[in-house]
Amino acid sequence: MRYIISMLLIGAGLGVIAFGTLGLQGRITHKPPVEIYSDQMFPGMDHQPKLRPQEPYRFFTNGVSSQLPPEGTIAQSQPIETADGDVYRFEDSPANTGCETGSTNFVATNPMKWDLALIQRGHDRFDIYCAPCHGKLGDGNGITKMIGAMPAVANLHDKRIVEMPDGEIFNTVTHGKGLMGAVGPLIPAQDRWAVIAYLRTLQLSWLGSTNELSAEQQAALK
């Protein structure tokens, strides 16, 4: 009996210590957290050597941590080559937003200059970023659906998507929608447009008819 009482007292004491040290989960407090380790043992980011904006710092002549770029500095970036000329990433342009300039209306057509290289680049990016879910044919039967990880995947040959403006597809690819994650942080804008160009080619091959070809093109298929 004495043993049981001792164990209960020890357990109660440990509970009081733990409660007093850790507090209640989700409770708002302005007190600094209790750290049971040191940065020397487990280096972390809480106490890393860093400068906060506009704090005093004697290393620079003006005595503050935040510094302006040297005089004459010019921001550099590679422009996107579109059908209407070069576009930089900071510009309000359909190539960057998928929308008409100064508007929230989606552009109807791809602003890039269409050529074989664009479609081939789009094919390559499509196979990497889109095919795992949508399938290489774009029919929604990718590997994620086959293994049950994604039970419902859009068929890119559905009438709704075929008739969707290119700018809206660009917006969905960039920011994601529903279960689809955003691809914008993964691939640059020109590659997203290349994927859309390949998708339109894929849709045409899927839904098109030989009657839409010229006589010479039909003869080449025989």
PASENU-79865 format. One record per residue (C-alpha): residue number from 1; y, z, x. Coordinates in nm, 2 decimals, always signed. Layout:
// PASENU-79865
    nr        Y        Z        X
   NUM        Y        Z        X
...
//
This chain:
// PASENU-79865
    nr        Y        Z        X
     1    +0.00    +0.00    +0.00
     2    +0.24    +0.09    +0.28
     3    +0.16    -0.24    +0.45
     4    +0.25    -0.44    +0.13
     5    +0.58    -0.24    +0.09
     6    +0.67    -0.32    +0.46
     7    +0.60    -0.69    +0.42
     8    +0.81    -0.70    +0.10
     9    +1.10    -0.52    +0.27
    10    +1.08    -0.76    +0.57
    11    +1.07    -1.06    +0.34
    12    +1.36    -0.93    +0.14
    13    +1.56    -0.87    +0.46
    14    +1.49    -1.22    +0.59
    15    +1.60    -1.36    +0.25
    16    +1.93    -1.17    +0.26
    17    +1.99    -1.29    +0.62
    18    +1.91    -1.65    +0.53
    19    +2.13    -1.64    +0.21
    20    +2.42    -1.48    +0.40
    21    +2.39    -1.74    +0.68
    22    +2.33    -2.06    +0.48
    23    +2.51    -1.98    +0.16
    24    +2.45    -2.18    -0.17
    25    +2.37    -2.55    -0.16
    26    +2.66    -2.76    -0.29
    27    +2.91    -2.48    -0.27
    28    +3.26    -2.58    -0.16
    29    +3.39    -2.39    +0.14
    30    +3.67    -2.43    +0.40
    31    +3.48    -2.23    +0.66
    32    +3.33    -2.42    +0.95
    33    +2.95    -2.48    +0.92
    34    +2.71    -2.25    +1.11
    35    +2.55    -2.44    +1.39
    36    +2.23    -2.30    +1.54
    37    +2.22    -2.54    +1.83
    38    +2.46    -2.64    +2.11
    39    +2.59    -2.99    +2.20
    40    +2.45    -2.93    +2.54
    41    +2.10    -2.91    +2.40
    42    +2.13    -3.17    +2.12
    43    +2.43    -3.40    +2.18
    44    +2.59    -3.49    +1.85
    45    +2.90    -3.65    +1.71
    46    +3.06    -3.33    +1.57
    47    +3.22    -3.23    +1.90
    48    +3.22    -3.56    +2.09
    49    +3.52    -3.62    +2.32
    50    +3.76    -3.84    +2.12
    51    +4.12    -3.89    +2.03
    52    +4.26    -3.86    +1.68
    53    +4.54    -4.09    +1.56
    54    +4.89    -3.99    +1.67
    55    +4.78    -3.67    +1.84
    56    +4.95    -3.56    +2.16
    57    +4.79    -3.71    +2.47
    58    +4.96    -3.69    +2.81
    59    +4.77    -3.98    +2.97
    60    +5.00    -4.23    +2.82
    61    +5.37    -4.24    +2.90
    62    +5.48    -4.20    +2.54
    63    +5.26    -3.89    +2.50
    64    +5.06    -4.00    +2.19
    65    +4.70    -4.12    +2.15
    66    +4.77    -4.42    +1.93
    67    +4.90    -4.72    +2.13
    68    +5.04    -5.06    +2.02
    69    +4.87    -5.38    +2.17
    70    +5.05    -5.52    +2.48
    71    +5.35    -5.73    +2.40
    72    +5.25    -6.10    +2.33
    73    +4.90    -6.01    +2.22
    74    +4.76    -6.28    +1.98
    75    +4.46    -6.21    +1.76
    76    +4.18    -6.46    +1.84
    77    +3.90    -6.58    +1.61
    78    +3.71    -6.89    +1.56
    79    +3.82    -7.09    +1.25
    80    +3.58    -7.22    +0.98
    81    +3.57    -7.60    +0.98
    82    +3.61    -7.71    +0.62
    83    +3.65    -8.05    +0.46
    84    +4.03    -7.98    +0.44
    85    +4.07    -7.86    +0.79
    86    +4.03    -7.54    +0.99
    87    +4.05    -7.20    +0.81
    88    +4.09    -6.86    +0.97
    89    +3.91    -6.56    +0.84
    90    +4.24    -6.38    +0.74
    91    +4.35    -6.67    +0.52
    92    +4.34    -6.66    +0.14
    93    +4.11    -6.96    +0.12
    94    +3.81    -7.07    -0.09
    95    +3.61    -7.08    +0.24
    96    +3.66    -6.70    +0.28
    97    +3.67    -6.58    -0.08
    98    +3.48    -6.84    -0.29
    99    +3.78    -6.85    -0.52
   100    +4.08    -7.08    -0.57
   101    +4.37    -6.99    -0.35
   102    +4.58    -6.72    -0.52
   103    +4.33    -6.69    -0.80
   104    +4.01    -6.51    -0.91
   105    +3.86    -6.83    -1.05
   106    +3.56    -6.95    -0.86
   107    +3.57    -7.29    -0.69
   108    +3.34    -7.54    -0.84
   109    +3.22    -7.71    -0.52
   110    +3.14    -7.62    -0.16
   111    +3.46    -7.64    +0.06
   112    +3.26    -7.73    +0.37
   113    +3.22    -8.08    +0.51
   114    +2.88    -8.19    +0.40
   115    +2.65    -8.35    +0.66
   116    +2.30    -8.32    +0.78
   117    +2.38    -8.05    +1.03
   118    +2.52    -7.83    +0.75
   119    +2.21    -7.87    +0.54
   120    +1.98    -7.80    +0.83
   121    +2.17    -7.49    +0.92
   122    +2.15    -7.38    +0.56
   123    +1.77    -7.45    +0.56
   124    +1.73    -7.23    +0.86
   125    +1.94    -6.94    +0.72
   126    +1.77    -6.97    +0.38
   127    +1.43    -6.93    +0.52
   128    +1.54    -6.61    +0.70
   129    +1.75    -6.44    +0.44
   130    +1.66    -6.58    +0.10
   131    +1.30    -6.70    +0.12
   132    +1.14    -6.35    +0.15
   133    +1.25    -6.28    -0.21
   134    +1.32    -6.62    -0.37
   135    +1.05    -6.81    -0.19
   136    +1.08    -7.12    +0.03
   137    +1.09    -7.33    -0.29
   138    +1.36    -7.11    -0.44
   139    +1.13    -7.05    -0.74
   140    +1.14    -6.67    -0.72
   141    +0.79    -6.63    -0.58
   142    +0.86    -6.48    -0.24
   143    +0.65    -6.24    -0.04
   144    +0.83    -5.94    -0.19
   145    +0.72    -6.04    -0.54
   146    +0.36    -6.11    -0.42
   147    +0.32    -5.76    -0.28
   148    +0.49    -5.60    -0.58
   149    +0.80    -5.47    -0.39
   150    +1.03    -5.68    -0.62
   151    +0.88    -5.75    -0.96
   152    +1.16    -5.97    -1.09
   153    +1.34    -6.22    -0.87
   154    +1.57    -6.50    -0.99
   155    +1.44    -6.85    -1.00
   156    +1.71    -7.05    -0.83
   157    +1.62    -7.36    -1.03
   158    +1.71    -7.19    -1.37
   159    +1.97    -7.38    -1.56
   160    +2.21    -7.08    -1.54
   161    +2.21    -7.10    -1.16
   162    +2.21    -7.48    -1.13
   163    +2.52    -7.49    -1.35
   164    +2.69    -7.19    -1.17
   165    +3.00    -7.28    -0.96
   166    +2.94    -7.28    -0.59
   167    +3.21    -7.01    -0.55
   168    +3.02    -6.77    -0.78
   169    +2.70    -6.82    -0.58
   170    +2.90    -6.75    -0.27
   171    +3.04    -6.43    -0.42
   172    +2.69    -6.32    -0.52
   173    +2.55    -6.39    -0.18
   174    +2.84    -6.21    -0.01
   175    +2.86    -5.90    -0.23
   176    +2.51    -5.88    -0.39
   177    +2.43    -5.84    -0.75
   178    +2.18    -5.62    -0.94
   179    +1.88    -5.56    -0.71
   180    +2.01    -5.82    -0.46
   181    +2.18    -5.67    -0.16
   182    +2.50    -5.80    +0.00
   183    +2.43    -6.06    +0.27
   184    +2.80    -6.10    +0.36
   185    +2.78    -5.84    +0.64
   186    +2.48    -6.01    +0.79
   187    +2.58    -6.38    +0.82
   188    +2.93    -6.54    +0.86
   189    +3.10    -6.73    +0.58
   190    +3.02    -7.07    +0.72
   191    +2.65    -6.99    +0.72
   192    +2.67    -6.87    +0.36
   193    +2.82    -7.20    +0.25
   194    +2.55    -7.38    +0.45
   195    +2.29    -7.18    +0.25
   196    +2.45    -7.30    -0.07
   197    +2.46    -7.66    +0.05
   198    +2.08    -7.64    +0.12
   199    +2.02    -7.47    -0.22
   200    +2.20    -7.76    -0.40
   201    +1.98    -8.00    -0.20
   202    +1.67    -7.80    -0.29
   203    +1.77    -7.80    -0.66
   204    +1.83    -8.17    -0.66
   205    +1.49    -8.23    -0.51
   206    +1.33    -8.00    -0.77
   207    +1.51    -8.12    -1.08
   208    +1.62    -8.47    -0.98
   209    +1.45    -8.79    -1.09
   210    +1.36    -9.11    -0.90
   211    +1.56    -9.29    -1.16
   212    +1.87    -9.15    -1.00
   213    +1.79    -9.33    -0.67
   214    +1.91    -9.67    -0.58
   215    +1.67    -9.96    -0.58
   216    +1.65    -9.95    -0.20
   217    +1.58    -9.57    -0.20
   218    +1.31    -9.61    -0.46
   219    +1.15    -9.89    -0.26
   220    +1.15    -9.66    +0.05
   221    +0.94    -9.41    -0.14
   222    +0.66    -9.65    -0.22
//
